[in-house]
Amino acid sequence: MRSFGWPAPAKLNLFLHVIGKRVDGYHLLQTVFQFIELTDKINFTILESGLIKRSSHSSFIDENNDLVIKAAQKIKEISGSKLGVDISIEKNIPIGGGLGGGSSNAATTLVVLNELWQTGLSTKELTKIGLSLGADIPFFIHGSAAWAEGIGEKLDSIELDECFYLVIYPGCSISTKSVFEASDLTRNTPRITIRDFYKGRVKNDCESYIRNHYSNIAEALDWLEGYAPSKLTGTGACLFAQFSDEKKANKVKNKLPEKWQGFVTKGINKSPLLERLEHERKS
């Protein structure tokens, strides 16, 4: 059995507050996640042998550290499935850009293998598996724009304007782990409400650290600020600004210095992964 072209969407953190740290080292957060139309595409070939492998052309990351392989191994272990899979990925989301590509790939793998292997796990069970692999994965399984708390796993769906964003990738990747281990990261931002978010009383607590340690990202943030309020997504490296229409966003993109990459994309509140899943089940 082969099933190709499953979407793994990118996300933006519309803000990110670090409000504390747990004894196990995980940080307590408040954030809002929204999907964007940029996606990786994942292909699955089911194997009767039970082997889990990755096609050679998907070698952009070491297989031992690949969340996709870890996700496939984990759902096989939990479900007891005797089947295997060969996975290949068409990578479009920048690695280490704060757009959640690795977590989204893992979430798509869990959701699709649950379907193709017919393991019958519930969304709650898939979310538990996802959380054991990464704090952002539950959001991608959840499948709708969300207000998130805890370490990112406490999710409440919210409706957001599906506006256009100019996203800039400054050409570097940032390790989320290194940011959260930094001694000069703010970790005591007071808890806010969703009403505060809608009133714009938010920021990204990682931005100050990133500005101090990554001058190219600071420069890009300042450049974009000349056209619209600029924000860092997650721990970076990508940054973005919101625009009321696509034409205005593209007008600014066309002025982007050649040393940076940029793209215009639309914010979306429902994951294309869930839309594909619903379509498959109906057909």
N, C-alpha and C positions, 0 to 999 in steps of 0.2 A: 504494500500500500504506500502511495506517495501523496503528500498533501503540501502544496507549495504556496509561497507568497503570504504567509501569515504575518500581519502587521505587529510591530513592537514600537509603539509611539514614544516620542520624546515628551518631556514635561518641562514646565517652568515652575520655580518657586516664586510666587508673587511677593513674598516676604519670607524672612527666616529669623525667628527669635530663639536664642538659646537661653532657657530660663533656669537651668540647673544641670546637675550631673548625678547620675546614679552611682551606687557603690560599686557596680560592676564595670564602671567606666563609660557606659553609654550616656549620651547627652539627652536631656529633656528639651523638647522643642515645641514651638508653635509655628505653623506654616500653612500656606494655601498652595495646593497643587492644581495646575491646569495642564491638560494635554495640549500639544501643538500638532500640526498636521505632518511634521517631519517624522518619518518612520524608518526603522530597519525592516527588512523582510526576511522571514525565516522559513526554510524548507525542511520538511520532515519525511524521511523514508523509513518506514517501519521494518524492522529486521526480526525474522523468526529466531535468529541465533541468540537473541538476548543481549547482544553486544551493544554498548553505547559508545558512539564515536562521532567525530567531527570531520567533515570533509576537509581535505588538505588546503583548499583555497580559502578556508575560514581561519587562517592561521595568524590573525592580527593580534592574538593574545595567547599566552602559554596555556595549553590545554589543562594543565593541572590547576590553574587559577581561574579557569573559565566558569563563570556562574551558570552558563547554559548547561554545561556538562554536569556540574554539581546539582543543578535542579533536576535533570533527568535521572541522575543516580539516586537522588533523594526520593523522588516520587516512585521510582521502581522499588526501592527498599521499603517504603511505607505501604505501598499497595500490594506488594508481592507479585507484581506482573512478571511474566516469563518473557515478555517481548523486549526487543531492543530498538535502537533508533540511530540513524545516520542524520546528523544535523548540519546544515550549511546556512550561512547568514550573508545577506547582502547588506553591508554596513554603510549607513548614511549618517548616523548620529556621531558627532565627534566624541572620541574616547577621552575621559577625564575633563569633560566640559561642563559638568553640572547639569546635564540634560537627562540623566537617568538611563542612558542607553543599556548598560550592563544589567541593571535591575529590571528594565522593561523586557529585555531578551529572556531573562530567567522567568519572569512572570508569564510571558507568552509560551515558553516551553512547558511550564507546569499546566497551564490551562489547556493547551493543545494536546499534550500527551494524555492528560486525564480523559480527553474526548477520544483520541485515536486508539489508546490502549483500553478504553472502556473500563477504567478503574473505579468509576462511580464515586469519587471523593467529592465532598461538598465544598462550596466556596470557603467556608470556615476552615476546613481541613487544609485546603490549598494555601490559604492565607497563613496558617500556622507553619506550614513547610516553608513558605516564602520568607517569613520573618526570621526563621532560623538561618537563612542565607544572607539577608540584607534588609535594612530597615525601610528602604523605599519600595521593596517588592510588593507588600500588601496593597499599596495605592494602585499599582498597575493591575493587580488582580481585582480590586474593588471596581475599577472601570469607570468612575465618574469624578469630575472635579470635586475637590474635597478640602475641607478644613481639617488639619491634622495636628494631633498632640501626642504626648508620650514620647517615644523615640521615632514617631512617624506612623505608628500602627493604629492609633485611635482616630478613626476617620468618620467624618460626617459629610455627606454629599451637600454641595451648595451650587447655586446657579450663578454663573459669572457671565459678563459680557463676552461674547465671542469676537473679540476685536483682533486687529492685526498687530503683529510684533515684528520689529527689526531685531534680529539676533546676531550678535557679533562674536566670532570665535577668534581670539587674538593669536592663535597659533601655538598655544602651549597647553599642557594638561596639568591638572592639579589633583593630588591625592587627598581625598576627603579625610582619610585617617590622619594625615599630617596636619591638616587644619585643626581638627578636633583635639589633637594632642598638643597644640601650641600653647605655650604658657601665657601669651598675650591675647588670647581669645576671650572676649566678653562672655560670661556665663551666668549673669544674674539679672537679665532683663525681666522686668515685672510682667506677670501674666496679663494678657489683654483679652478682650471679647471680640466676637465676630463684628459687632457694631463698630468697634475701634478700627478694624480692618477696612470696613466700607467707608469710614471717614478718613482713611489714609494715614492713620497714626501707627505706621509700621516702618520697618527698615530691615536690612540684612546685617545681622551681627557679625557675619564673616567678612564684610566688605572692608572694615578698617584694617584687619589683619592682612587681607589680600592686597590692599593698597600699599601697605608698608613693605611687603615682601615681593610683590610682582609689579614692577614699574610699568611694564607694557599694558597690563590690565588697567592700572590706574589711569594711564594715558587714554586708553579706549573709553573708559567710563567718562572722563572729562570731555572727550571729543563728542560723544553721543549726547551728553548733557546740554551741549549747545543747541540741540534740536528738540529734545524731549527729555523728561526725567529718566535718567538711566539707572538700571538696577542690575545687581549681580544675581544670577540664579544659583541656588544651592551654595556650594563652596567654590563655584567658578570652575573653569575659567570663562565660560560664556557669560555675556551680559546682554541686556535687552532694553528696549523702550517700547511703549505702547502707542499705537496710532489709531485714529478713528476710522481710517480707510486705507486700503491697499496702495492706492496711488501715492498718498503722502509718505508711506513707509518706503516705497520704492524710490521716491525722489531723494530721500536721505541716503538710502543704500547706494545710489549712483554716485554719491560724493565720498563714499568710503575710501580711505587710503588703501593703496594696493597691498600694504604689509598685513592687512587684516582680511579675514574672510567674513562674509555676511550673507544672510538670507532673510527673506520676508516670509512669514508663515502666519497662519490663523490659529488663534486659540480655540480649542474645542472642549466641550464639557463631557462628552461621552467618548469612551475609548473605541477606536476602530477595531480593536481586538474583539470587543463584545459584539459589535455589529457583525463582524465576520462569523463569529460563533453562532449568533442567532440565525444568520442566513444559512449556515451549514446545517443547522438542526431542522430548518424548514424544508430544505431541498431533499 
